[in-house]
């Protein structure tokens, strides 16, 4: 066979079945390596390296963001981050959707319907909120002065109703003070009614389903990502009516927030204050 025809025959073999052609040349070696990258750890690592670097960067950034939210009910450790990462699978996709949960037989209507009250609309856009546990308000945070006044007002509610209410370390947060019912009709993590976050001035509390709708429509808060139902409560202790109330920015907003706190007392404790 003439040299020209040999070259064409060589190319035909490669193009017809490049994966099985066994040739000592560089072209043949390359095709043999591509035939089964799992048999070549170095090549496999080379192919996966971009994806591994991207994933490692994402994990590092996500873990650092988790730590930046500060102390909360979940330990600020790798184990705590892994637990929250798992719980994200069950988190609300829309925290502004009204609750469809049933109310307690003793409280068929919400606090605002019962008292014929309402909430004014919160001025301005909603703040940015991030995290699950801890969950924090990242923008429009309250001042230290307003936080102190709000904490004192909640303590005053407990003092004025000492036979039924008390204050103690939050069952949820572990790093802040919570308001508790001594004899709750809604079992919310040892009867906890609410707690305030010193880092941003926001609150977590538990409300009647009707009152959650009022809260969402007027823009004063949002549902907690894990407030899904009794089935998830068994895993996380977070009640279905658990919500975040945004930090009050002035004394006028603090009075509105205290109205929401009273609604939470009525729901968990069963009494108006």
C-alpha positions as CSV (number, residue, x, y, z in Angstrom):
1,X,0.0,0.0,0.0
2,X,1.4,3.4,-0.9
3,X,2.2,5.9,1.9
4,X,-0.7,8.1,1.0
5,X,-3.2,5.3,1.2
6,X,-1.7,4.2,4.6
7,X,-2.4,7.6,6.0
8,X,-6.0,7.6,4.9
9,X,-6.5,4.1,6.4
10,X,-5.1,5.3,9.7
11,X,-7.5,8.3,9.8
12,X,-10.4,6.1,8.9
13,X,-9.8,3.8,11.8
14,X,-9.6,6.6,14.3
15,X,-12.8,8.3,13.0
16,X,-14.8,5.1,12.7
17,X,-14.1,3.9,16.3
18,X,-11.7,6.2,18.2
19,X,-12.5,4.7,21.5
20,X,-11.2,1.2,20.8
21,X,-8.4,1.9,18.4
22,X,-5.1,0.8,20.0
23,X,-2.3,2.8,18.6
24,X,1.0,3.6,20.3
25,X,0.9,7.1,18.9
26,X,-0.1,10.2,20.9
27,X,-3.5,10.2,19.3
28,X,-4.2,6.6,20.1
29,X,-3.0,7.1,23.7
30,X,-5.4,10.1,24.1
31,X,-8.4,8.2,22.9
32,X,-7.5,5.2,25.1
33,X,-7.5,7.5,28.2
34,X,-10.8,9.0,27.3
35,X,-12.3,5.5,26.9
36,X,-12.6,5.1,30.7
37,X,-11.6,8.0,32.9
38,X,-12.6,6.1,36.0
39,X,-9.6,3.9,35.4
40,X,-7.3,6.9,35.6
41,X,-7.5,8.7,39.0
42,X,-5.4,11.6,37.8
43,X,-7.6,12.3,34.8
44,X,-10.8,11.9,36.9
45,X,-9.5,14.4,39.4
46,X,-8.6,16.8,36.6
47,X,-12.1,16.6,35.3
48,X,-13.8,17.0,38.7
49,X,-11.5,19.7,40.0
50,X,-13.5,22.7,38.8
51,X,-16.7,21.3,40.4
52,X,-14.9,20.5,43.6
53,X,-13.4,23.9,43.9
54,X,-16.7,25.6,43.3
55,X,-18.5,23.4,45.8
56,X,-15.8,24.0,48.4
57,X,-16.0,27.8,47.9
58,X,-19.8,27.7,48.3
59,X,-19.6,25.6,51.5
60,X,-17.0,27.9,53.0
61,X,-19.0,31.0,52.2
62,X,-22.3,29.5,53.5
63,X,-20.6,28.4,56.8
64,X,-19.1,31.8,57.3
65,X,-22.5,33.4,56.7
66,X,-24.0,31.1,59.2
67,X,-21.4,32.1,61.8
68,X,-22.0,35.8,61.0
69,X,-25.6,35.6,62.1
70,X,-24.4,35.3,65.7
71,X,-25.3,33.1,68.7
72,X,-28.7,31.5,68.7
73,X,-30.5,28.3,69.5
74,X,-28.2,26.3,67.2
75,X,-24.5,26.0,68.2
76,X,-22.1,28.0,66.0
77,X,-20.2,24.9,65.0
78,X,-19.8,22.7,61.9
79,X,-22.3,20.3,63.5
80,X,-24.8,23.1,64.0
81,X,-24.3,24.3,60.4
82,X,-24.9,20.7,59.1
83,X,-28.1,20.5,61.1
84,X,-29.4,23.7,59.7
85,X,-28.4,22.7,56.2
86,X,-30.5,19.5,56.6
87,X,-33.5,21.5,57.9
88,X,-33.4,23.8,54.8
89,X,-35.0,20.9,53.0
90,X,-38.2,21.5,54.9
91,X,-38.1,25.3,55.0
92,X,-40.9,27.6,53.7
93,X,-40.4,28.8,50.2
94,X,-42.7,31.7,50.8
95,X,-42.7,33.1,54.3
96,X,-45.3,35.7,53.4
97,X,-48.1,33.2,52.6
98,X,-50.9,33.1,55.2
99,X,-51.1,30.2,57.6
100,X,-53.6,27.5,56.7
101,X,-53.3,25.8,60.2
102,X,-56.3,25.2,62.3
103,X,-57.0,27.2,65.5
104,X,-57.5,25.9,69.0
105,X,-61.1,24.8,69.8
106,X,-61.1,27.3,72.7
107,X,-59.9,30.1,70.4
108,X,-61.8,29.7,67.1
109,X,-61.1,33.4,66.2
110,X,-57.9,35.4,66.5
111,X,-57.0,38.0,69.0
112,X,-57.7,40.9,66.7
113,X,-61.1,39.5,65.7
114,X,-61.9,38.8,69.3
115,X,-60.9,42.3,70.5
116,X,-62.2,44.0,67.3
117,X,-58.7,45.5,66.9
118,X,-56.3,45.7,64.1
119,X,-52.7,46.7,63.1
120,X,-51.7,49.7,61.1
121,X,-49.7,49.1,58.0
122,X,-45.9,49.2,58.6
123,X,-44.3,52.1,56.7
124,X,-41.8,51.3,54.0
125,X,-40.5,48.0,52.5
126,X,-39.9,44.9,54.4
127,X,-36.4,44.4,55.9
128,X,-34.0,41.8,54.7
129,X,-34.2,38.6,56.8
130,X,-31.8,35.6,56.6
131,X,-31.1,32.4,58.4
132,X,-33.2,29.7,60.0
133,X,-31.7,29.2,63.5
134,X,-30.5,31.7,64.1
135,X,-32.9,33.8,62.0
136,X,-31.9,37.5,61.9
137,X,-33.0,40.8,60.5
138,X,-30.1,42.3,58.4
139,X,-31.5,45.7,57.5
140,X,-33.7,48.3,59.3
141,X,-32.5,47.1,62.7
142,X,-33.7,48.8,65.9
143,X,-31.5,51.0,68.1
144,X,-30.2,50.0,71.5
145,X,-32.5,52.6,73.1
146,X,-35.6,51.0,71.5
147,X,-34.5,47.5,72.3
148,X,-34.1,48.5,76.0
149,X,-37.6,50.1,76.0
150,X,-39.1,47.1,74.4
151,X,-37.4,44.7,76.8
152,X,-38.6,46.8,79.7
153,X,-42.1,46.8,78.4
154,X,-42.2,43.0,78.0
155,X,-40.8,42.7,81.6
156,X,-43.5,45.0,82.7
157,X,-46.2,42.7,81.2
158,X,-44.7,39.8,83.1
159,X,-44.5,41.7,86.4
160,X,-48.1,42.9,86.1
161,X,-49.2,39.4,85.6
162,X,-46.8,37.5,87.8
163,X,-49.4,34.8,88.6
164,X,-49.6,33.6,85.0
165,X,-46.5,35.0,83.3
166,X,-42.8,34.9,84.0
167,X,-39.4,35.7,82.3
168,X,-36.5,33.3,81.8
169,X,-33.8,32.3,79.3
170,X,-35.4,31.7,76.0
171,X,-36.1,28.1,75.2
172,X,-35.5,28.7,71.5
173,X,-32.6,31.2,71.5
174,X,-30.7,30.2,74.7
175,X,-28.9,33.6,74.6
176,X,-31.8,36.0,75.2
177,X,-34.7,36.5,77.7
178,X,-38.1,35.1,76.9
179,X,-41.6,35.7,78.1
180,X,-43.3,32.5,79.3
181,X,-46.8,31.3,80.3
182,X,-46.9,29.4,83.6
183,X,-49.9,27.4,82.4
184,X,-50.0,27.5,78.6
185,X,-52.9,26.2,76.5
186,X,-50.5,26.2,73.5
187,X,-47.4,24.2,74.2
188,X,-44.7,26.3,72.6
189,X,-41.3,25.1,73.9
190,X,-41.9,25.1,77.6
191,X,-44.7,27.7,77.2
192,X,-42.5,30.4,75.7
193,X,-44.5,33.3,74.3
194,X,-41.8,35.5,72.8
195,X,-38.2,36.6,72.9
196,X,-36.3,39.6,71.6
197,X,-33.0,39.4,69.8
198,X,-30.4,41.9,71.2
199,X,-28.4,41.9,68.0
200,X,-31.1,43.3,65.7
201,X,-34.1,44.2,67.9
202,X,-36.5,41.7,66.2
203,X,-38.7,39.2,68.0
204,X,-39.9,35.7,67.6
205,X,-43.3,34.8,69.0
206,X,-46.3,32.5,68.4
207,X,-49.7,33.7,67.1
208,X,-53.1,32.4,66.3
209,X,-53.5,31.6,62.5
210,X,-55.9,34.5,62.0
211,X,-53.4,36.9,63.6
212,X,-50.6,35.6,61.4
213,X,-52.7,36.7,58.4
214,X,-53.1,40.2,59.9
215,X,-49.4,40.4,60.6
216,X,-48.5,39.4,57.1
217,X,-51.0,41.7,55.4
218,X,-49.9,44.8,57.4
219,X,-46.2,44.0,56.9
220,X,-45.0,43.7,60.5
221,X,-43.4,40.3,60.2
222,X,-43.1,37.0,58.4
223,X,-43.5,33.3,59.1
224,X,-40.5,31.4,60.4
225,X,-39.0,29.0,57.7
226,X,-39.7,25.9,59.9
227,X,-43.2,26.8,61.1
228,X,-44.8,24.1,59.0
229,X,-46.9,21.8,61.2
230,X,-47.0,19.5,64.1
231,X,-44.9,16.9,62.2
232,X,-42.0,19.2,61.9
233,X,-42.5,20.6,65.5
234,X,-41.6,17.1,66.8
235,X,-38.2,17.5,65.2
236,X,-37.5,21.2,65.8
237,X,-39.8,22.2,68.7
238,X,-40.9,25.2,66.5
239,X,-44.7,25.6,66.7
240,X,-46.7,26.0,63.6
241,X,-47.6,29.6,64.5
242,X,-44.0,30.8,65.0
243,X,-43.3,34.1,63.3
244,X,-40.6,36.8,63.2
245,X,-41.8,40.4,64.1
246,X,-39.6,43.1,62.6
247,X,-37.6,45.3,65.0
248,X,-39.4,48.5,65.9
249,X,-37.6,51.6,64.7
250,X,-39.1,54.2,67.0
251,X,-41.4,54.4,70.0
252,X,-44.6,54.5,67.9
253,X,-43.6,51.2,66.2
254,X,-42.7,49.8,69.6
255,X,-46.3,50.3,70.8
256,X,-47.5,48.4,67.7
257,X,-45.1,45.5,68.4
258,X,-46.3,45.4,72.0
259,X,-49.9,44.9,70.7
260,X,-48.6,41.9,68.7
261,X,-46.9,40.6,71.9
262,X,-50.2,40.8,73.7
263,X,-51.8,38.8,70.9
264,X,-49.1,36.2,71.5
265,X,-49.8,36.2,75.2
266,X,-53.5,35.6,74.5
267,X,-52.8,32.8,72.1
268,X,-50.2,30.9,74.2
269,X,-51.5,31.7,77.7
270,X,-55.2,32.0,76.9
271,X,-55.6,35.2,78.8
272,X,-55.7,38.9,77.7
273,X,-53.2,41.3,79.3
